[in-house]
Amino acid sequence: MNEGRTVAAEPRGDLTVRTIAMPADTNANGDIFGGWVLSQMDQAGGIAGVDRAQGRVVTVALDAMTFIRPVRVGDVLCVYTRVASVGRTSMKIDVEAWARRFCTQMREKVTEATLTFVAIDDEGRPRPIPQDARASPG
């Protein structure tokens, strides 16, 4: 699963979402759905995007995603985000998902992606992103 990819020893970015993988999130084989992991990553990217854009954002793109390791029931999924670039109305946010294995302190990177978000106004139209990055409220 990890052909030609270097797995970082430590997460890059800020811990943005942390949640536990539950039995309801599994497929018929008992593995956590990749779509569930992607949903958590999209939520984390959206949180980071709202902080940076100082308002509403929508997801418009996702680069390729490769699952490096599976997520299992009971694992704590930790999603880290880092704003990679900011344009006039859009931004790219690097997102990494790590699993802290059930009943251990072992942590493994499970996947990563870069998501693109567009800042929007109340009518859903693209709006400029403030170019001065404000401090994240945490």
C-alpha positions as CSV (number, residue, x, y, z in Angstrom):
1,M,0.0,0.0,0.0
2,N,2.9,2.4,0.6
3,E,4.8,1.9,-2.6
4,G,7.2,4.8,-3.4
5,R,5.8,7.0,-0.6
6,T,7.7,8.3,2.4
7,V,5.7,8.2,5.6
8,A,6.5,11.1,7.9
9,A,7.3,10.2,11.5
10,E,5.3,13.2,12.8
11,P,2.1,14.9,11.6
12,R,2.5,18.2,9.8
13,G,0.1,21.0,10.6
14,D,-2.3,21.7,13.4
15,L,-4.5,19.1,15.1
16,T,-7.9,20.2,13.8
17,V,-10.3,17.2,14.2
18,R,-10.1,14.2,16.6
19,T,-12.7,11.5,16.6
20,I,-13.1,7.8,17.3
21,A,-13.9,5.2,14.6
22,M,-17.1,3.4,15.5
23,P,-18.6,0.1,14.3
24,A,-21.3,2.1,12.3
25,D,-18.5,3.5,10.2
26,T,-17.4,0.1,8.8
27,N,-17.9,-1.7,5.6
28,A,-19.0,-5.4,5.4
29,N,-15.4,-6.5,6.1
30,G,-15.2,-4.6,9.3
31,D,-12.8,-1.9,8.0
32,I,-13.6,1.8,8.3
33,F,-15.0,3.3,5.1
34,G,-12.6,5.4,3.2
35,G,-15.4,7.8,2.7
36,W,-15.8,8.3,6.4
37,V,-12.1,9.2,6.7
38,L,-12.4,11.6,3.7
39,S,-15.4,13.2,5.4
40,Q,-13.4,13.9,8.6
41,M,-10.6,15.3,6.4
42,D,-13.1,17.6,4.6
43,Q,-14.5,18.8,7.9
44,A,-11.0,19.6,9.2
45,G,-10.0,21.3,6.0
46,G,-13.2,23.4,6.2
47,I,-12.4,24.4,9.8
48,A,-8.9,25.5,8.8
49,G,-10.4,27.3,5.7
50,V,-13.0,29.2,7.7
51,D,-10.3,30.3,10.1
52,R,-8.0,31.5,7.3
53,A,-10.8,33.1,5.1
54,Q,-12.5,34.6,8.1
55,G,-15.9,33.4,6.8
56,R,-17.7,30.7,4.8
57,V,-15.8,28.4,2.4
58,V,-16.8,25.5,0.2
59,T,-14.7,22.5,-1.0
60,V,-14.2,22.6,-4.7
61,A,-11.4,20.1,-5.3
62,L,-9.4,17.2,-3.8
63,D,-6.1,16.0,-5.2
64,A,-5.4,12.2,-5.3
65,M,-5.7,10.3,-2.1
66,T,-3.9,7.1,-1.3
67,F,-4.7,5.0,1.8
68,I,-1.5,4.1,3.4
69,R,-2.9,2.1,6.3
70,P,-6.4,1.0,7.4
71,V,-8.4,2.6,10.2
72,R,-10.0,0.2,12.6
73,V,-12.9,0.3,15.0
74,G,-11.7,2.0,18.2
75,D,-8.9,3.9,16.6
76,V,-8.8,7.6,17.3
77,L,-8.6,9.4,14.0
78,C,-6.5,12.6,14.3
79,V,-6.7,15.0,11.3
80,Y,-4.0,17.7,10.9
81,T,-4.3,20.8,8.6
82,R,-1.9,23.3,7.1
83,V,-2.7,26.1,4.8
84,A,-0.4,25.5,1.8
85,S,-1.3,28.5,-0.4
86,V,-3.8,31.3,-0.6
87,G,-5.0,32.9,-3.8
88,R,-7.5,35.7,-4.3
89,T,-10.7,33.6,-3.6
90,S,-9.3,30.1,-3.1
91,M,-6.8,28.3,-1.0
92,K,-5.1,24.9,-0.8
93,I,-5.0,23.1,2.5
94,D,-2.8,20.1,3.1
95,V,-4.6,17.5,5.3
96,E,-3.1,14.5,6.9
97,A,-5.1,11.8,8.8
98,W,-3.4,9.7,11.5
99,A,-4.7,6.8,13.5
100,R,-3.9,6.4,17.2
101,R,-4.4,2.7,17.5
102,F,-7.0,1.4,20.0
103,C,-5.6,1.0,23.6
104,T,-2.1,2.0,22.6
105,Q,-0.1,5.2,22.0
106,M,1.0,3.9,18.6
107,R,0.2,6.5,15.9
108,E,0.3,5.8,12.1
109,K,-0.4,8.0,9.1
110,V,-3.3,6.6,7.2
111,T,-3.7,9.1,4.3
112,E,-3.1,12.6,3.1
113,A,-4.6,15.0,0.5
114,T,-4.6,18.6,-0.6
115,L,-8.1,20.1,-0.6
116,T,-9.0,23.3,-2.4
117,F,-11.6,25.7,-0.8
118,V,-13.2,28.8,-2.2
119,A,-14.3,31.6,0.1
120,I,-18.0,32.6,-0.5
121,D,-20.3,35.4,0.5
122,D,-23.8,35.1,1.8
123,E,-25.2,34.6,-1.7
124,G,-22.7,31.8,-2.4
125,R,-20.5,33.8,-4.7
126,P,-16.7,33.7,-4.5
127,R,-15.3,36.5,-2.4
128,P,-11.7,37.7,-1.7
129,I,-9.8,36.1,1.1
130,P,-8.1,38.6,3.4
131,Q,-4.4,38.5,2.6
132,D,-3.3,39.1,6.2
133,A,-3.4,35.8,8.0
134,R,-5.0,36.2,11.4
135,A,-3.9,34.2,14.3
136,S,-6.0,31.0,14.6
137,P,-8.3,31.0,17.6
138,G,-7.1,27.5,18.4
